[in-house]
Amino acid sequence: MPQIEREGVDPTDHLASKDEHGRTALHRAAGIGDVEAVHDLLTRGADPCILDSRMGAAPLHHAAQGGSVEVAQLLIEHGAFINLQAPTHGITPLMTAVWHRKIAFVTFLLEQPTINVQIRSNFGMTAADLIGFGAKDDDSFAAQQNNELEKLFAEHQQRQTQRYQEQSLFSTLVNPDLSVEQKIEQSRVLLDAGAAVNTASPLTSSGNDGHTPLLVATRDGLVDAVELFLEAGADQTLADHYMRAIPAHKAAYMGHTEVLQVLSRFPGFSTVLNQQGPFNGYTPLHDAVWHGHTEAAQVLLEAGAQIDLVGYDGKTPLALAIEYHYEDIADLIRKKQHN
């Protein structure tokens, strides 16, 4: 293997200290493939999601440039975001690995269940679009590598297609050519035939990423489908990919009162009734209040929703109701305060 210049990765460095390029010790170690240093830094508490202060790249971006799969595994195991886009140009670790023709690294990333190959950079290119980007026409080695990369993406697409074919319930629910009645009937037939009810959809930037059939049904207000899935064992504690929202969040946000009533009758509802979303800290009650869904808020209050939890904006459901001038909801919450 070619000799790689090992930049100094001082284990005594403060974990968040940055060099003249805006990089932390973890960035530097990840870039040069120093597995031991990466492991040590992560064990000591280094943040795998920290961005450099010049381009907004994470350690996984630098690992992708260097090509160390072992480093990537460590970073992802410790919580690195696999699809993170640098704010300056929108490039992901997968795009970086393709651009630098790191075959093993690309292979590894495409095998990860949460990889999203549909993401576009700020200049409009996907990871696959970067295959051969900038290469000379007479570069035979680059051409060989690019052929390998194209094959990897084709194989990934085949796997995604297979996953969709195996998710018959999900495909039925998102089929725009079916009426609500047809979706319910076909779902019933599929369940009777043994269709899996808790399988989540792949990440394709479709608007349904990481959604189970129950999540789709609660979001879309398909009351009969919600009941059908819950009776078949659907887990209402499973969250989606985008906001880590559970079915109660979706039903509350969309104002689907009947859906909330159905959810409240099945196992798991009490577990997630007060669950706070990790992006904004909102509970299902916050979500119902947010857009003035009075009846949905009432169902949640009657189910015992807490009224004192605060979102990341420091606001309770009552504060939201007052801010957005939903006096009817504010009155409902005040009544609960005094009971």
C-alpha positions as CSV (number, residue, x, y, z in Angstrom):
1,M,0.0,0.0,0.0
2,P,1.2,3.6,-0.6
3,Q,2.7,5.4,2.3
4,I,0.2,7.8,3.8
5,E,1.4,10.9,5.7
6,R,0.1,10.6,9.2
7,E,-0.9,14.0,10.5
8,G,-0.4,14.3,14.2
9,V,-3.5,13.1,16.1
10,D,-2.6,14.0,19.7
11,P,-4.7,11.9,22.1
12,T,-4.4,14.7,24.6
13,D,-6.1,17.2,22.3
14,H,-9.4,18.6,23.5
15,L,-12.1,16.7,21.7
16,A,-13.7,19.8,20.2
17,S,-10.5,21.7,19.4
18,K,-10.1,22.6,15.8
19,D,-7.0,23.2,13.7
20,E,-6.3,25.9,11.1
21,H,-8.5,24.1,8.7
22,G,-11.4,23.9,11.1
23,R,-11.0,20.2,11.7
24,T,-11.1,18.3,15.0
25,A,-8.8,15.4,15.9
26,L,-11.6,13.0,14.9
27,H,-11.8,14.6,11.4
28,R,-8.0,14.2,10.9
29,A,-7.9,10.6,12.2
30,A,-10.9,9.6,10.1
31,G,-9.4,11.1,7.0
32,I,-6.2,9.2,7.2
33,G,-7.8,6.0,8.3
34,D,-6.3,5.8,11.7
35,V,-8.7,3.3,13.2
36,E,-7.0,3.1,16.6
37,A,-7.1,6.9,17.0
38,V,-10.7,7.1,15.8
39,H,-11.7,4.4,18.3
40,D,-9.9,6.1,21.1
41,L,-11.5,9.5,20.3
42,L,-15.0,8.1,20.1
43,T,-14.5,6.1,23.3
44,R,-13.5,9.4,25.0
45,G,-16.7,11.0,23.8
46,A,-15.8,12.7,20.6
47,D,-18.9,13.7,18.6
48,P,-19.1,11.7,15.4
49,C,-21.5,14.3,13.9
50,I,-19.3,17.4,14.6
51,L,-18.8,19.6,11.5
52,D,-15.6,21.3,10.5
53,S,-15.9,25.1,10.6
54,R,-15.0,25.9,7.0
55,M,-17.0,23.5,4.8
56,G,-19.4,21.8,7.2
57,A,-18.0,18.3,6.6
58,A,-18.4,15.6,9.2
59,P,-15.7,13.0,10.1
60,L,-17.6,10.5,7.9
61,H,-17.0,12.8,4.9
62,H,-13.3,12.7,5.5
63,A,-13.4,8.9,6.1
64,A,-15.1,8.6,2.7
65,Q,-12.3,10.5,1.1
66,G,-9.7,8.3,2.8
67,G,-11.6,5.1,2.1
68,S,-11.4,3.3,5.5
69,V,-14.4,1.1,5.9
70,E,-13.3,0.3,9.5
71,V,-13.4,3.9,10.4
72,A,-16.8,4.3,8.7
73,Q,-18.1,1.4,10.7
74,L,-16.9,2.9,14.0
75,L,-18.4,6.3,13.2
76,I,-21.8,4.9,12.2
77,E,-21.9,2.7,15.3
78,H,-21.4,5.8,17.4
79,G,-24.2,7.7,15.7
80,A,-22.7,9.4,12.6
81,F,-25.4,10.5,10.1
82,I,-24.8,8.4,7.0
83,N,-26.7,10.8,4.6
84,L,-25.4,14.0,6.1
85,Q,-25.0,16.8,3.5
86,A,-22.3,19.4,4.0
87,P,-24.1,22.8,4.1
88,T,-21.7,24.5,1.7
89,H,-22.3,22.1,-1.3
90,G,-24.7,19.5,-0.2
91,I,-22.3,16.6,-0.7
92,T,-22.9,13.4,1.3
93,P,-20.3,10.8,2.4
94,L,-21.5,8.5,-0.4
95,M,-21.0,11.2,-2.9
96,T,-17.5,11.8,-1.5
97,A,-16.6,8.1,-1.8
98,V,-17.9,7.9,-5.4
99,W,-16.0,11.1,-6.3
100,H,-12.8,9.7,-4.9
101,R,-13.5,6.2,-6.4
102,K,-13.3,4.4,-3.1
103,I,-14.9,1.1,-4.2
104,A,-14.9,-0.7,-0.9
105,F,-16.3,2.3,0.9
106,V,-19.1,2.7,-1.6
107,T,-19.9,-1.0,-1.4
108,F,-20.1,-0.7,2.4
109,L,-22.4,2.4,2.3
110,L,-24.7,0.9,-0.3
111,E,-25.2,-2.1,1.9
112,Q,-26.5,0.1,4.8
113,P,-30.3,0.0,5.2
114,T,-30.6,3.8,5.7
115,I,-28.5,4.9,2.7
116,N,-30.3,7.3,0.4
117,V,-28.9,7.4,-3.2
118,Q,-31.6,9.9,-4.3
119,I,-30.1,12.9,-2.5
120,R,-28.9,15.7,-4.7
121,S,-26.1,18.1,-4.0
122,N,-26.5,21.8,-4.1
123,F,-25.2,21.7,-7.7
124,G,-27.9,19.1,-8.6
125,M,-26.0,15.8,-8.8
126,T,-26.7,12.5,-7.1
127,A,-23.9,10.2,-5.9
128,A,-24.4,8.1,-9.1
129,D,-24.0,11.3,-11.2
130,L,-20.5,11.7,-9.8
131,I,-19.3,8.5,-11.3
132,G,-16.5,9.6,-13.7
133,F,-17.0,13.2,-12.8
134,G,-13.8,15.0,-13.9
135,A,-12.0,11.9,-15.2
136,K,-10.0,12.0,-18.4
137,D,-11.3,10.0,-21.4
138,D,-8.0,8.1,-21.7
139,D,-7.7,7.2,-18.0
140,S,-8.1,3.4,-18.2
141,F,-7.8,2.8,-14.5
142,A,-10.5,5.4,-13.7
143,A,-12.7,3.8,-16.4
144,Q,-12.3,0.4,-14.7
145,Q,-13.2,1.9,-11.3
146,N,-16.1,3.7,-12.8
147,N,-17.5,0.6,-14.3
148,E,-17.3,-1.1,-10.9
149,L,-19.1,1.8,-9.3
150,E,-21.9,1.7,-12.0
151,K,-22.3,-2.0,-11.3
152,L,-22.6,-1.3,-7.5
153,F,-25.4,1.2,-8.0
154,A,-27.2,-1.1,-10.4
155,E,-27.1,-3.9,-7.8
156,H,-28.3,-1.5,-5.2
157,Q,-31.3,-0.5,-7.4
158,Q,-32.1,-4.2,-7.8
159,R,-32.1,-4.6,-4.1
160,Q,-34.4,-1.6,-3.6
161,T,-36.8,-2.9,-6.3
162,Q,-36.9,-6.3,-4.5
163,R,-37.6,-4.6,-1.2
164,Y,-40.6,-2.7,-2.7
165,Q,-41.9,-5.9,-4.2
166,E,-41.8,-7.5,-0.8
167,Q,-43.7,-4.6,0.8
168,S,-47.1,-5.3,-0.7
169,L,-49.1,-3.4,2.0
170,F,-47.0,-0.3,1.7
171,S,-47.3,-0.4,-2.1
172,T,-51.0,-0.7,-1.9
173,L,-51.4,2.3,0.4
174,V,-49.4,4.6,-1.7
175,N,-50.9,3.5,-5.0
176,P,-52.6,6.7,-6.4
177,D,-54.8,4.6,-8.7
178,L,-56.6,2.9,-5.9
179,S,-59.6,4.3,-4.1
180,V,-59.7,4.3,-0.3
181,E,-62.1,1.3,-0.4
182,Q,-59.8,-0.6,-2.7
183,K,-56.8,0.1,-0.5
184,I,-58.7,-1.3,2.5
185,E,-59.9,-4.4,0.7
186,Q,-56.6,-5.2,-0.9
187,S,-54.9,-4.7,2.5
188,R,-57.3,-7.1,4.1
189,V,-56.5,-9.7,1.4
190,L,-52.8,-9.2,1.8
191,L,-52.9,-9.6,5.6
192,D,-54.9,-12.8,5.3
193,A,-52.1,-14.0,3.0
194,G,-49.5,-13.3,5.6
195,A,-48.2,-9.8,4.6
196,A,-45.8,-8.3,7.1
197,V,-47.4,-5.4,8.9
198,N,-44.4,-3.7,10.6
199,T,-41.9,-3.5,7.7
200,A,-40.7,0.1,6.9
201,S,-40.2,1.4,3.4
202,P,-36.7,2.1,2.0
203,L,-35.2,5.5,1.8
204,T,-35.8,7.0,-1.6
205,S,-36.8,10.6,-0.9
206,S,-40.4,9.7,-1.8
207,G,-42.1,11.4,1.1
208,N,-42.7,8.0,2.7
209,D,-39.2,7.1,3.8
210,G,-39.0,4.7,6.7
211,H,-42.8,4.5,6.9
212,T,-44.7,1.4,8.1
213,P,-48.2,0.8,6.7
214,L,-49.6,2.1,9.9
215,L,-47.7,5.3,9.7
216,V,-49.0,5.9,6.1
217,A,-52.5,5.1,7.2
218,T,-52.5,7.4,10.2
219,R,-51.0,10.3,8.2
220,D,-53.5,9.8,5.4
221,G,-56.5,9.5,7.7
222,L,-57.4,5.9,6.6
223,V,-59.4,5.0,9.7
224,D,-60.4,1.5,8.6
225,A,-56.9,0.7,7.5
226,V,-55.5,1.9,10.9
227,E,-57.9,-0.4,12.8
228,L,-57.2,-3.3,10.4
229,F,-53.4,-3.0,10.8
230,L,-53.6,-2.6,14.6
231,E,-55.8,-5.7,14.8
232,A,-53.1,-7.5,12.8
233,G,-50.4,-6.5,15.2
234,A,-49.1,-3.2,13.9
235,D,-46.7,-1.5,16.3
236,Q,-47.7,2.1,17.0
237,T,-44.5,2.8,18.8
238,L,-42.4,2.6,15.6
239,A,-41.4,6.0,14.2
240,D,-40.8,7.2,10.6
241,H,-37.4,8.3,9.2
242,Y,-37.9,12.0,8.6
243,M,-39.1,13.4,12.0
244,R,-39.0,10.2,14.1
245,A,-42.7,10.7,14.3
246,I,-45.0,8.0,15.6
247,P,-48.5,7.4,14.4
248,A,-50.0,9.6,17.1
249,H,-47.9,12.5,16.0
250,K,-49.0,12.1,12.4
251,A,-52.7,11.8,13.3
252,A,-52.6,14.7,15.6
253,Y,-50.6,16.9,13.2
254,M,-53.1,16.2,10.4
255,G,-56.1,16.5,12.7
256,H,-57.4,13.0,12.2
257,T,-59.6,12.7,15.3
258,E,-61.1,9.3,14.5
259,V,-57.6,7.9,13.9
260,L,-56.5,9.0,17.3
261,Q,-59.6,7.5,18.8
262,V,-58.7,4.1,17.2
263,L,-55.1,4.4,18.2
264,S,-56.1,5.0,21.8
265,R,-57.9,1.7,22.0
266,F,-54.8,-0.4,21.2
267,P,-51.6,-1.4,23.0
268,G,-48.8,1.0,22.9
269,F,-50.8,4.2,22.9
270,S,-50.2,5.0,26.5
271,T,-46.4,4.4,25.9
272,V,-46.2,7.1,23.2
273,L,-49.0,9.5,24.2
274,N,-46.5,12.0,25.6
275,Q,-43.5,11.1,23.3
276,Q,-41.5,14.2,22.3
277,G,-40.2,14.3,18.7
278,P,-36.4,14.6,18.6
279,F,-36.4,17.4,16.1
280,N,-38.7,19.9,17.9
281,G,-39.6,18.3,21.2
282,Y,-43.3,18.4,20.4
283,T,-45.7,15.8,21.8
284,P,-48.8,14.6,19.8
285,L,-50.7,17.3,21.8
286,H,-48.3,20.0,20.6
287,D,-48.8,18.8,17.1
288,A,-52.6,18.9,17.4
289,V,-52.5,22.4,18.8
290,W,-49.9,23.7,16.3
291,H,-52.5,23.9,13.5
292,G,-55.6,24.3,15.5
293,H,-57.1,20.8,15.5
294,T,-59.4,21.2,18.4
295,E,-61.1,17.8,18.3
296,A,-57.8,16.0,18.0
297,A,-56.5,18.0,21.0
298,Q,-59.6,17.0,23.0
299,V,-59.1,13.3,22.3
300,L,-55.5,13.5,23.5
301,L,-56.5,15.5,26.6
302,E,-59.2,13.0,27.4
303,A,-56.6,10.2,27.0
304,G,-54.5,11.8,29.6
305,A,-51.9,13.7,27.6
306,Q,-49.6,15.8,29.8
307,I,-50.0,19.6,29.4
308,D,-46.7,20.7,31.0
309,L,-44.2,19.3,28.6
310,V,-42.2,21.9,26.7
311,G,-40.9,21.7,23.1
312,Y,-37.4,22.9,22.2
313,D,-38.8,26.3,21.8
314,G,-39.7,26.3,25.5
315,K,-43.5,26.2,24.8
316,T,-46.2,24.1,26.3
317,P,-49.3,23.1,24.3
318,L,-51.1,26.0,26.1
319,A,-48.4,28.5,25.1
320,L,-48.8,27.4,21.5
321,A,-52.5,27.7,21.6
322,I,-52.2,31.3,22.9
323,E,-49.5,32.2,20.3
324,Y,-51.6,31.0,17.4
325,H,-54.9,32.4,18.8
326,Y,-56.6,29.1,19.2
327,E,-58.7,30.1,22.2
328,D,-61.0,27.1,22.0
329,I,-58.0,24.8,22.5
330,A,-56.5,27.1,25.2
331,D,-59.8,26.8,27.1
332,L,-59.7,23.0,26.9
333,I,-56.2,23.0,28.3
334,R,-57.0,25.5,31.1
335,K,-60.0,23.3,32.1
336,K,-57.6,20.3,32.4
337,Q,-55.2,22.5,34.5
338,H,-58.0,23.1,37.0
339,N,-59.2,19.5,37.2
